[in-house]
Amino acid sequence: MTARRRYWLMKSEPDTFSIDDLQRVGVEPWNGVRNYQARNYMRDGMKTGDGVLFYHSNTAVPGIVGIATISSEAYPDPTQFDPKSDYHDPKSTREEPRWLLVDVAFERKLKRTISLDEIKARSEQLGEDFALTRRGNRLSVLPVSAAQWKMLLAME
């Protein structure tokens, strides 16, 4: 019996790493996550083949801009060990790394951005458990149910 495919929403600022960047490189390590809950989603929840809604944040029109796939299991984020990195963590060791990442593979760009405003307008249909529209949520990695995935992509 095969495992059930899971779905995620992953946020990136387009000035840092955009859907166009992912399309250009094909596969990219999703590094720099420094939130324990987001790390736990990558470590405990994400599996190779899971679907990803690629979300541009901190931009004029934040929203879902593309689809990607998780292409690796979680492994230690090398930036935590690099003193020159913005993501360096001096308390993390190679023997006991704190921070993990997964590789993300480009699937396709959406025909148009599904804006945060559009998503908020559908928040009732998406349900209270949709983390993106929950008050106070700032996570860069969020779970998405199969029903939410279908509804969001239908908005394209």
Phi, psi and omega in degrees: 000133181274151179289150179291134177289137177252166182228150185218157169243128180237127184262141173214143174282128185298335177290335180270308179202115186254172175299327177295322176297315180297319178299319181295316184270338178088304179223139182217138171292132180273078188267171175085005178288121182232045174230130186297320180295315179297319177299317181296323175300316180293317183289313190259338187251321187283137177229153177306132180099348177297149179274147180230128167271117181273121189242127173270122178248168176053050180218168184306315178236089177292146178169181180279126185241349182191179179235139177224178180227142172289125185243009174206160168285166180294142176212164185301136177282114183294340181295337180294337183265352186264109181300340180274349183278146172297340184257013179300138176232102184296342180274351181269140178237160178296329178287325179225075180291142178272326193245136182239166174216167171234158173271142182239132182249137178294136171250297179194157170275147175287158178296333178205160177287133171268103190288155176303322179299318177297319180295316179297325179295338179256013188301328179296316178291326181287336175095158181296335183277003178282108190297328184298323184262002178286134182303138174079003182275124181236012183294147179268349179229121186228142174285149178227132178284164178300320179294319178295318178304310181298315181297316181295316180291332176294337179288342180300000000 
